[in-house]
Amino acid sequence: MTKVFISKGSAATDEQRTFVDAVLEMLDTVGMSARIMGENEWSHEQPLRAIRKIMKECDGAVIIAFTRTQFDEGIELKKNQITPISNIKLPTTWNHIEASMAYSFDLPLLVVAESGLKSEGLIENGYDWRVYWTDLHPNVVKSDSFKGFLQSWKRAVDEKKQISSSTNVDLSKVSIGKLFSMLTLPQLWSLIAVLATVIALAAGSSYKLGAGKWPWQEEPNKQIQPTQKNGAAD
């Protein structure tokens, strides 16, 4: 199965747990194996090191962002301005950390965020992916819009997996016929051009070393001249 990294906070409410379970079940249905730190992945190392190792074995990442911190009123200090803000909901910081790490590994990102979260950092539109904003009802996962969003991401993951598998091929175990079948038409023409150039250079060198003769041309037989003996004739 295709391995994908899951970034999510610890669910604190039944609503959060039910929604996360619905997403994970849908991933399993489409052939995705979820890897989750602290649930089916454990490590003695510090979190960032462990996450890096796991992500290197994955072909995609899913960010499930829901409320971790909430406050009714506050202020935002930005560009020398103090702006009152209210009803602020923030996800776990690890959503941002793990999303940025996955992006650095060029993993296709599926970002699903609870409606009402503060749109900032990696949980906002405008990067190389779109955020799927939704409430936390499990039926959302069965909707046509979510399924379409998921399938679009899955195609990117499959392409990533195919590229990764092709670059990890042990060429010492691949037959000549299989190797040629792996080449695209432009790559095949480039290979033929290189081989033709090498053959032409080798042939030219052989011609020069052969004093103007090709290697397959036989050296003409030399006539043996009779030697004259010293002394008087008989």
NUTIKOL-952238 format. One line per 5 residues: their letters; for each residue x, y, z of C-alpha. Coordinates in steps of 0.05 Angstrom, whole numbers. Layout:
N
a = X/Y/Z; ...
***
This chain:
234
mtkvf = 0/0/0; 21/72/-11; 49/102/53; 27/172/74; 46/213/135
iskgs = -11/239/178; -5/304/216; -59/315/268; -66/338/339; -91/295/396
aatde = -167/295/391; -200/326/452; -273/319/432; -316/264/404; -328/307/343
qrtfv = -254/312/328; -242/238/340; -300/217/295; -278/262/239; -205/239/241
davle = -228/166/241; -272/179/180; -213/210/142; -167/152/160; -220/102/139
mldtv = -227/136/72; -152/135/62; -151/61/76; -208/51/26; -167/83/-31
gmsar = -105/42/-14; -67/89/31; -29/65/93; -30/119/146; 33/129/188
imgen = 20/167/252; 71/186/305; 51/159/373; -3/113/345; 29/64/296
ewshe = 99/95/294; 146/102/354; 218/124/361; 269/134/416; 295/195/379
qplra = 273/267/386; 209/282/346; 239/321/288; 291/267/273; 239/212/277
irkim = 190/250/233; 244/261/180; 259/187/176; 186/168/170; 172/221/117
kecdg = 229/196/74; 192/130/69; 125/163/50; 98/186/-17; 49/238/9
aviia = 25/275/72; -43/291/101; -52/351/147; -116/347/190; -122/413/226
ftrtq = -173/425/280; -179/470/341; -126/462/394; -126/532/424; -185/580/428
fdegi = -195/649/459; -251/699/453; -212/764/451; -142/788/440; -97/834/400
elkkn = -53/824/340; 11/864/333; 29/870/260; 66/923/219; 67/973/276
qitpi = -7/965/287; -48/937/343; -111/903/318; -165/874/363; -183/803/345
snikl = -238/757/371; -262/685/368; -193/659/349; -183/584/338; -113/555/327
pttwn = -91/485/308; -32/449/339; 35/479/319; 56/411/294; 9/419/235
hieas = 52/476/210; 118/442/227; 101/376/194; 69/409/133; 132/449/121
maysf = 176/387/129; 132/348/80; 136/405/30; 212/405/36; 211/331/17
dlpll = 167/348/-43; 110/305/-16; 41/321/-45; 0/354/11; -73/342/27
vvaes = -92/397/77; -160/389/111; -177/445/160; -235/459/207; -277/518/186
glkse = -264/577/232; -190/564/243; -145/625/235; -120/622/164; -45/631/170
glien = 21/596/160; 14/530/123; -61/528/137; -81/578/83; -89/581/8
gydwr = -37/613/-37; 18/561/-34; 27/500/-79; -37/469/-52; -108/486/-33
vywtd = -138/478/36; -202/438/41; -242/478/93; -299/440/126; -336/427/190
lhpnv = -319/364/228; -379/322/209; -357/252/186; -407/253/128; -365/307/95
vksds = -314/253/79; -366/217/37; -385/278/-3; -369/284/-77; -328/347/-66
fkgfl = -283/314/-15; -276/250/-56; -256/293/-117; -206/331/-75; -178/266/-49
qswkr = -172/233/-117; -136/294/-146; -85/290/-90; -80/214/-97; -60/221/-170
avdek = -3/267/-149; 18/216/-96; 17/159/-147; 61/200/-195; 109/215/-138
kqiss = 112/141/-120; 124/121/-193; 181/170/-200; 212/147/-134; 209/74/-154
stnvd = 240/87/-222; 299/125/-193; 312/69/-142; 318/13/-193; 381/-31/-186
lskvs = 408/-27/-257; 454/-86/-244; 393/-131/-241; 356/-102/-301; 361/-136/-369
igklf = 380/-97/-431; 310/-105/-460; 278/-80/-395; 327/-22/-391; 309/0/-462
smltl = 235/-6/-447; 243/42/-388; 270/96/-434; 225/149/-464; 230/162/-539
pqlws = 272/226/-531; 318/188/-483; 325/131/-533; 344/178/-590; 395/212/-545
liavl = 426/145/-527; 430/125/-600; 464/192/-617; 515/182/-561; 530/111/-583
atvia = 538/133/-656; 587/188/-634; 628/139/-593; 632/89/-650; 653/144/-699
laags = 708/169/-653; 734/99/-641; 734/84/-715; 770/149/-731; 824/134/-680
syklg = 834/64/-708; 841/92/-778; 895/141/-756; 933/88/-717; 929/42/-777
agkwp = 966/92/-821; 907/108/-865; 878/38/-864; 815/12/-830; 825/-44/-780
wqeep = 790/-95/-826; 837/-80/-885; 891/-133/-890; 963/-113/-895; 989/-131/-965
nkqiq = 1041/-187/-968; 1111/-161/-974; 1155/-194/-1027; 1218/-223/-1000; 1280/-196/-1038
ptqkn = 1334/-248/-1052; 1399/-234/-1017; 1464/-232/-1055; 1520/-276/-1029; 1590/-249/-1022
gaad = 1645/-281/-1061; 1659/-303/-1133; 1606/-330/-1177; 1607/-404/-1192
***
